[in-house]
Amino acid sequence: MEDKNRTIPLGQRIISVLWPSFLTAGVATTLFFTAFDPVEMVMVAGYGDISRLGGYTIGFFLFWILTSSSCALTCYFQRPCDR
């Protein structure tokens, strides 16, 4: 029989959110910056000079934050409700 009070360790829960979101952010960054040049986007927005590598880095971390929050919310809403 499976112990229903057994919990998943905190490190494993964090990695189960960050790892798939990291992979998804990599794919999203690749697809997004295939269509849009970060240097042109910054020039149009009027934020000043930025290198392409800087734009890719900022974009990757923004996609990672977006996808990790989505993964975390999915894990949160999978928990059973208290009755």
Contacts in CASP RR format, 6 or more apart in sequence:
PFRMAT RR
TARGET T0000
AUTHOR 0000-0000-0000
METHOD contacts of the structure
MODEL  1
MEDKNRTIPLGQRIISVLWPSFLTAGVATTLFFTAFDPVEMVMVAGYGDI
SRLGGYTIGFFLFWILTSSSCALTCYFQRPCDR
8 16 0 8 1.000
13 75 0 8 1.000
16 71 0 8 1.000
16 75 0 8 1.000
17 68 0 8 1.000
17 71 0 8 1.000
17 72 0 8 1.000
17 75 0 8 1.000
18 68 0 8 1.000
18 71 0 8 1.000
20 67 0 8 1.000
20 71 0 8 1.000
21 64 0 8 1.000
21 67 0 8 1.000
21 68 0 8 1.000
21 70 0 8 1.000
21 71 0 8 1.000
22 64 0 8 1.000
22 68 0 8 1.000
24 63 0 8 1.000
24 67 0 8 1.000
25 60 0 8 1.000
25 61 0 8 1.000
25 63 0 8 1.000
25 64 0 8 1.000
25 66 0 8 1.000
25 67 0 8 1.000
25 68 0 8 1.000
26 60 0 8 1.000
26 63 0 8 1.000
26 64 0 8 1.000
28 63 0 8 1.000
28 66 0 8 1.000
28 67 0 8 1.000
29 56 0 8 1.000
29 59 0 8 1.000
29 60 0 8 1.000
29 63 0 8 1.000
32 59 0 8 1.000
32 63 0 8 1.000
33 56 0 8 1.000
33 59 0 8 1.000
37 52 0 8 1.000
38 50 0 8 1.000
38 52 0 8 1.000
38 54 0 8 1.000
38 55 0 8 1.000
38 56 0 8 1.000
38 58 0 8 1.000
38 59 0 8 1.000
39 50 0 8 1.000
39 51 0 8 1.000
39 52 0 8 1.000
39 55 0 8 1.000
42 48 0 8 1.000
42 49 0 8 1.000
42 50 0 8 1.000
42 55 0 8 1.000
50 58 0 8 1.000
END
